[in-house]
């Protein structure tokens, strides 16, 4: 295949914000290498994906979008408000209904030129392999988790009791690929991981299902290293302007990702901890009530103000900046004023922080986040854990004093804080080197492209 643009790479992510992002970033990387990319997901998630690609150079590196009908699932309203650590349980019925995408996806693949189609899909959509096999299309799994998480699961090591035994662990059953989807690992043409050798080579299993494995990450826009702003809407501008006025490496960025939220009680403890830390902070406050996600910005602002401790916003004025909706996370992490990240350790956030050289206070809420937290704090030593998770108590709160203490350790100007910061900087440089021309991830992405091009070439020569 001399001409890459004749190949159609079809991406099928799990319809959930964090998972969409991994495959969108891969789409961008493949489009930049001349491949024709079709991003396929449900109508709701196409909108989210379009929101994520605002500001991307789609003119030069186009990505096509194809909409599948949203599966019908029971729209039970979960009682999130009184849970301390909340897995977004409203996802569960949707995840269960994802088999319904099989038929429309099958029709889509059938309509394409089977000699030119390559499929990349989320590990939680194992049935894609059977559709691919039906049409003889090479299909690859894009693993949206850290290699460390897989290694831990394989060995059954190290996951704290509270994770394994509690409701927070709920999604882990979805991640139990082998028992849920026994066939697909055998069928996959290969596996991609959003990580890089200098970060996780010791946890990567080359014999993974006896199929090739490519570490192609971190899949991120160059702006994370060049500090060139990626997006420009007005709410985005206001928080970046605020950062412009802060001292270098002085601000803590606080965010728990796109889907998780804290209970009222936990929110208040965090608020007090941030206040007591005496540090500047930029906090994305998300509310634990899915009904409020659709409320207007004003209504949400009022409600969040009510949740915070009495007189809070007045007391933190000038030192704390609250974001009530979508924050420009990449721009914030690559801003020179940002000195630390209080994070739930979603794999996107973890990779973004590592790439920007920003050390972390790790505060996992559920699923793979606990493994990522241990990777960051104990293995890579570029962060501190907000607390040690040892008890099987799912309702255990992180207290304000623990937040204050962890922040103090991370931001300390000497000793441990200094070492953590310098390691984080080095790791950020290593991430940049991995994806630069000639770097490990750069080469592995080329090797992946070569793999499917050769398969299609062989087929077309037969
Ligand atoms: N994100 C963002 N602004 C927000 C919240 C999230 O840009 O206000 C982005 C963040 O940069 C990351 C993704 O959303 O790319 C969150 O993914 P992650 O895997 O960290 O967590 P999840 O949302 O899946 O729990």
Boltz pocket constraint, residues with backbone or C-beta under 6 A from the ligand:
constraints:
  - pocket:
      binder: B
      contacts: [[A, 17], [A, 18], [A, 19], [A, 21], [A, 255], [A, 256], [A, 257], [A, 258], [A, 259], [A, 260], [A, 284], [A, 325], [A, 326], [A, 327], [A, 328], [A, 329], [A, 330], [A, 345], [A, 346], [A, 347], [A, 348], [A, 349], [A, 350], [A, 352]]
      max_distance: 6.0
